Amino acid sequence: MPNLVHSKPCVFYYHHLRNSKISSSLSATAASQAQQLTVEDPAVDAAAPQAVEQRYPGLNSWKTVKKEEWEGEMQVQGAIPTWLNGTYLRNGPGYFKAGDHEFPHLFDGYSTLVRLNFENGKLTAGHAQLQSDAYKAAKSSGKMNFREFAVVPKHANFFQRIGELAGMAMGTTLTDNANTGVIRLGDGRVVCLTETVKGSIQIDPRNLKTIGRFIYEDNLGGLIHAAHPYVDEKEFITLLPDLLNPGYTAVSMVAGSNKRKIIGRVNCNGPAPGWVHSFAVTENYIVIPEMPLRYSVRNLLKAEPAEYFKLEWLPESGAWMHIMDRKTGKVVTCVEVPNFVTFHFINAYEEITGADELLHGKPCIRIIVDCCEHEANPVILKRMTLEELRSYPGKVLLDARVGRFTITLHDGSTKGSLEAAVPPVEHGAGLDMNTINPRYVSRKYRYIYACGAHRPCNFPNSLTKIDLEEKTAKNWYHPGGIPTEPFFVPRPGAVAEDDGVVISLVSDDNGGGFIIVLNGSDFTELARADLPYGLPYGLHGCWVPGQVPQI
């Protein structure tokens, strides 16, 4: 057998080998496998091509989940704090096919739900498929039946195509594949979400069973909304983009209700609403972003994917931040800001600029808005095709930073600023999938937990704790691993902002995976538990306190 170390299927290991010696950055298991690949096997015909599975970090992150349902008690290494009692729920794409058709983009995958239940130092885990109409139809018919992020159903004839377009106007052909996030409403109900309004589906957190569609009992309509609403114990706030009369309507829904009410509306300055995957809220204001990566009706109607899928990059149209009063719905100001691209806002809060800075008897207020900002480069969307993600080393991970907007109220300013809140080198100039201590949402805060970069890499492959005051970061890295959203759970009764734990799931380069629990303060490992196999890359989660699983 020829030496495979330098062959393309083993390109991942090539970057960890020097003069046939294993680099110290390889895990022991990966090193063993790499060495085995170099052994001559006289029983194999050297002339015959040998099929070798391509290996890359987080091997199962970008593959369809091994089983559609699984649960089990975990063997824990280390010690889980006994105060950690509740359930971490995670949602994300995990089933990347319909029949023989493989989906092209990460965001197309059908929702795979994960449940991690912590009780008195013990851990039970499980996963299941969300039973959306889109998923059930694909399973029964062997083909895709609804429009996903980057793909549309194939039509047998012109009339089917016309019918599908007519269905878009009514929302019937849009997907209900709620594969983006999962939230716990103030009344305890748990809902999975995506960017289509119909993709709001309630589940039972005790067993991951699908209860059914979450019906909004109002006449506000709307086909799309922000995938990440603001949620607290009292209310739910989201944005409804208007593609025909470009603007956004902010709506709220009190806990225990299914009825949304209008807070207010802003009109866009550009030709179409900027993509609003998420937004930010302070104590008194809603921050409505309008970035130049904009919704495109033309691209939505196309039968084949456009360059940026359902979106369009229009840098010449500019970027803006609209500030709306949470109580009155009045637009307090709209400022132009440098062009930006973000999926996820981190937090926002208000600062009084000083008693000596009064304007017409009112103190000047600064609004600070932080996000994971991708250096105004929309190409990040194209890097999330499954082909790109499965290619290693592939194309280099694009730079990202903690983008900090500063917007001043009551002084007549027409422009806001954008800069890096910490030096990007601290977190490897890669950043996304952020969480913070939930007690500090809409308040001044210090710490961000997110996925960072241990370069070279083609996708965020480390966990990072960012200190906004010291402008430094602590980083956790597992060679060959792809970790998911580091979810912070505060310790009951804690005073310090970082007194708690961070939970993440990691898929490694061998097809395995594990659950990791880190100390929220010093970012050291407290416990881990091996999964029977690596799970697909999940996106976002929520915490359900004191929840015991119902098997």
NORFEN-V900800 format. One record per pair of residues at least 24 apart in sequence whose ideal C-beta (glycine too) atoms are under 7 Angstrom apart, sorted by the first residue. I is the first residue (numbers start at 1). J is the second residue. D is the distance in Angstrom with one decimal. If there is no record, write none. Layout:
i->{I/I}
j->{J/J}
d->{D/D}
This chain:
i->{1/1/1/1/1/2/3/4/4/4/5/5/9/9/10/10/10/11/11/12/12/12/12/13/15/25/26/27/27/29/30/30/30/30/55/56/56/56/57/57/57/57/57/57/58/58/58/58/58/58/59/59/59/59/59/59/60/60/60/60/60/60/60/61/61/61/61/61/62/62/62/62/63/64/64/64/65/65/65/65/65/65/66/68/69/69/70/70/71/71/71/72/73/74/74/74/74/74/75/76/76/76/77/77/77/78/78/78/78/79/79/79/80/80/80/80/80/80/81/81/82/82/83/83/84/84/84/85/85/85/85/86/86/86/86/86/86/87/87/87/87/87/87/88/88/88/88/88/89/89/89/89/89/89/89/89/90/90/90/91/91/91/91/91/91/91/91/91/92/92/92/92/92/93/93/94/94/95/95/96/98/98/98/98/99/99/101/101/103/103/103/104/104/104/104/105/105/105/105/105/106/106/106/107/107/107/108/108/108/108/109/109/110/110/110/110/110/111/111/111/111/112/113/113/114/114/114/115/115/116/116/117/117/117/119/123/123/124/125/125/126/127/128/130/130/130/130/131/132/132/132/132/133/134/134/134/135/146/146/146/147/147/147/148/148/149/150/150/152/161/165/171/171/174/174/175/176/176/180/180/180/181/181/181/181/182/182/182/183/183/183/184/184/185/185/185/186/186/186/186/186/187/187/190/193/194/195/195/195/196/196/197/197/197/197/205/205/206/206/206/207/207/207/215/216/216/217/217/218/218/220/220/220/226/226/226/226/227/227/228/228/230/237/237/239/239/239/241/241/241/242/243/243/243/243/246/246/246/247/248/248/248/250/250/250/250/263/263/264/264/264/264/266/266/266/269/269/270/270/270/270/271/272/275/277/278/278/278/279/280/280/280/280/281/281/282/282/282/282/282/283/283/284/284/284/285/285/285/285/285/285/286/286/287/287/287/287/287/288/288/289/290/290/290/291/291/291/292/292/292/292/293/293/308/308/309/313/315/321/321/321/323/323/323/332/333/335/335/335/335/335/336/336/337/337/337/338/339/340/340/340/340/341/341/341/341/341/341/342/342/342/342/342/343/343/344/344/344/344/345/345/346/346/346/346/346/346/347/347/347/348/349/349/349/359/359/362/364/364/364/364/365/365/366/366/366/367/367/368/368/369/369/370/370/370/370/371/372/372/372/372/372/373/373/373/374/374/375/375/375/389/392/393/393/394/395/396/396/397/397/397/397/397/397/399/399/400/400/400/400/401/402/402/402/421/422/422/422/422/423/426/426/426/427/427/427/427/427/427/428/428/428/428/428/429/430/432/433/433/433/435/435/435/435/436/437/437/437/437/439/440/445/446/447/447/449/449/449/450/451/451/463/465/474/476/476/478/478/480/480/481/481/481/482/482/482/484/484/485/485/485/487/488/489/501/505/505/507/507/508}
j->{40/41/44/46/50/46/38/37/38/52/37/38/52/54/37/52/55/392/393/55/56/392/509/55/393/479/479/479/480/510/479/480/509/510/509/390/392/509/392/461/480/481/482/509/481/482/507/508/509/537/507/508/509/510/511/534/507/511/513/533/534/535/536/482/507/534/536/537/386/389/390/537/536/95/96/97/94/95/112/127/535/536/533/129/127/128/126/127/125/126/551/125/124/123/124/125/515/529/529/123/527/529/527/528/529/525/526/527/528/121/526/527/118/121/123/517/526/527/501/526/120/121/491/492/118/489/501/118/119/120/546/118/543/544/545/546/547/115/116/117/205/544/547/116/487/503/541/543/113/115/182/190/205/541/542/544/114/538/541/179/180/181/182/192/538/539/540/541/179/536/537/538/539/179/536/535/536/129/135/386/138/142/143/144/142/143/143/144/148/151/386/150/151/385/386/149/150/384/385/386/384/386/389/149/150/384/148/149/150/151/179/536/134/135/138/177/179/177/178/179/192/536/203/208/505/535/538/208/549/503/515/547/548/549/548/515/529/549/515/531/208/535/208/178/192/201/210/210/176/177/178/201/176/175/176/177/177/173/174/175/173/174/175/175/177/309/305/309/303/303/301/198/223/198/223/199/201/213/227/539/540/227/228/539/540/540/541/542/229/231/542/542/544/231/236/255/232/233/234/235/255/255/256/544/227/227/224/225/227/223/224/222/223/224/225/544/547/547/549/550/549/550/551/258/258/260/258/259/259/260/251/260/262/276/277/278/279/277/278/277/278/281/281/286/276/279/288/273/276/295/273/272/273/295/297/271/272/273/273/273/276/288/286/288/324/329/326/329/324/329/330/331/322/324/331/318/320/294/314/317/318/317/296/311/343/343/344/345/345/345/347/348/369/348/442/348/349/350/367/442/350/442/325/326/350/323/324/325/326/332/367/324/326/321/323/348/367/369/322/324/321/319/320/322/319/340/341/317/318/319/339/341/378/378/381/381/378/339/405/407/416/367/407/409/409/409/407/413/414/415/416/414/415/405/416/418/418/376/373/376/403/418/373/374/376/377/378/380/371/372/373/374/403/372/432/371/372/432/434/369/371/370/371/372/434/436/448/436/441/445/442/442/443/444/410/411/410/408/409/410/411/409/410/406/407/408/407/409/404/406/405/407/402/403/404/421/403/400/431/432/434/450/400/401/403/398/400/399/400/401/459/458/456/458/458/458/456/458/430/453/457/458/459/460/424/429/429/430/431/432/431/431/448/466/468/466/468/471/473/471/466/472/473/452/453/464/466/473/475/452/453/454/455/462/453/460/460/460/484/485/485/486/487/488/488/488/490/497/500/490/497/497/497/497/498/486/488/502/486/483/486/504/523/523/518/523/506/508/508/509/506/507/508/506/507/537/537/538/539/540/541/541/520/543/526/535/538/534/535/534}
d->{5.9/4.5/4.8/6.0/6.7/6.2/5.6/4.6/7.0/6.4/6.3/5.5/4.1/5.1/6.0/6.6/6.8/6.4/6.7/4.9/5.4/5.0/6.6/7.0/6.3/5.2/5.9/5.1/6.0/5.8/6.9/5.5/5.9/6.6/5.6/6.2/3.5/6.5/6.5/5.8/5.1/6.4/5.4/5.2/6.3/2.6/4.2/7.0/7.0/6.8/6.5/7.0/5.4/6.6/4.8/6.1/5.0/5.6/6.6/6.4/3.4/6.5/6.5/4.7/4.6/6.9/6.1/4.0/5.3/4.5/5.2/6.7/6.6/5.3/4.9/5.8/4.5/6.1/5.2/6.9/6.5/5.4/4.8/5.1/7.0/4.7/6.1/5.7/6.9/3.2/6.8/6.4/5.2/4.2/6.7/5.5/6.8/3.7/6.2/5.7/5.3/5.0/6.5/5.3/6.8/6.6/5.6/3.6/6.3/6.6/6.4/5.8/6.1/4.9/6.2/5.8/6.8/4.7/6.4/7.0/5.5/5.0/5.8/6.0/4.5/6.5/6.1/6.1/5.6/6.9/5.6/6.2/5.8/5.7/4.3/5.4/5.5/5.9/6.7/4.7/5.8/4.4/4.0/4.4/5.9/5.2/5.7/5.9/6.8/5.8/5.1/6.8/5.8/5.5/5.5/6.3/4.3/4.4/3.8/6.4/6.7/5.8/4.2/5.4/6.6/6.3/6.2/6.8/6.2/6.7/6.3/3.3/3.9/4.7/6.7/7.0/3.6/6.2/6.9/6.4/3.9/6.8/5.4/4.2/3.2/5.2/6.6/6.4/6.9/6.2/6.9/5.4/6.3/5.5/6.3/5.6/3.7/6.2/5.3/6.7/4.6/6.2/6.6/3.8/6.8/6.8/4.2/5.2/5.5/5.7/6.2/7.0/6.7/4.3/7.0/5.6/6.5/6.1/5.7/3.8/6.3/5.8/6.8/4.8/6.9/6.5/6.0/5.5/6.7/6.7/6.3/6.7/6.8/4.7/6.5/6.9/5.6/5.7/6.6/6.8/6.6/6.5/4.1/6.1/5.9/6.3/5.8/3.9/4.8/5.2/6.1/6.1/5.2/4.7/5.6/4.4/6.6/6.0/6.6/4.2/5.8/5.6/5.8/5.3/6.4/6.1/5.0/5.0/5.8/6.8/6.4/5.8/4.7/6.3/6.3/6.2/6.8/7.0/4.4/5.7/6.6/5.9/6.0/6.6/4.0/6.9/6.2/5.3/6.8/5.2/5.5/4.9/5.7/6.4/6.2/6.0/6.6/4.4/5.7/7.0/2.9/4.7/4.3/6.7/5.8/5.8/5.3/6.8/4.8/6.5/5.8/5.3/6.0/6.5/5.4/4.8/5.6/6.5/5.5/3.7/6.5/4.8/6.9/6.1/5.9/5.6/4.3/4.9/4.8/5.0/6.3/5.4/7.0/5.1/6.6/6.0/5.9/5.4/6.8/6.6/3.8/4.4/6.2/6.7/5.3/5.8/6.4/4.1/5.8/6.2/6.7/6.5/6.5/5.5/5.6/6.7/5.3/5.4/6.7/6.1/6.7/5.4/5.4/6.9/5.9/7.0/6.9/4.5/5.3/2.5/6.6/6.9/4.3/6.4/5.4/6.7/5.2/6.2/6.8/3.9/6.5/6.1/6.6/5.4/5.1/6.8/5.3/4.9/6.0/4.2/6.8/3.7/5.2/6.5/5.6/4.9/5.4/5.1/6.1/5.2/6.1/5.3/6.7/5.7/6.6/5.2/6.4/6.3/6.1/6.8/6.4/4.4/5.7/6.2/6.2/5.3/6.7/5.3/4.1/6.1/6.0/6.4/4.3/6.6/5.0/5.5/6.3/5.1/6.5/5.5/5.4/5.6/5.0/5.8/5.6/6.6/4.5/5.5/6.3/5.7/5.6/6.4/6.4/6.8/6.0/5.8/5.5/6.1/5.9/5.5/4.1/6.4/5.2/5.9/4.5/5.5/4.6/4.3/5.3/5.4/6.1/6.2/6.9/4.5/5.5/6.0/5.3/6.7/4.2/5.9/5.2/6.6/6.7/6.6/6.4/6.4/5.0/6.3/5.7/6.8/4.5/4.2/5.7/6.7/4.8/6.6/5.8/5.7/6.3/5.7/6.7/6.1/5.4/4.8/5.0/5.4/5.0/6.0/6.8/5.4/5.2/4.5/6.4/5.9/6.9/5.3/4.5/6.8/6.5/6.1/4.1/6.9/5.8/7.0/5.3/6.1/5.0/5.8/4.8/4.7/5.7/6.8/6.5/5.5/2.7/6.2/4.9/5.0/6.7/6.9/6.2/6.4/6.0/6.2/3.9/5.9/6.7/6.7/5.1/5.6/5.3/5.5/6.2/7.0/6.5/4.6/6.7/5.5/4.2/6.4/6.3/6.5/6.7/6.4/5.8/5.8/6.6/4.5/6.8/6.5/7.0/5.7/3.9/3.7/6.9/4.3/6.2/4.7/6.7/4.8/3.2/5.8/5.6/6.4/6.2/4.8/5.8/7.0/6.8/4.3/6.4/6.3/5.3/5.1/6.5/5.7/5.3/5.3/6.8/6.1/6.2/6.6/5.5/5.7/5.1/4.3/5.1/5.6/6.7/6.3/7.0/6.0/4.9/4.2/6.3/6.0/5.8/7.0/5.2/3.4/4.6/6.8/4.9/6.9/5.3/6.4/6.0/4.9/6.9/5.9/6.2/5.3/5.9/5.6/6.6/6.1/6.6/3.5/6.3/6.3}
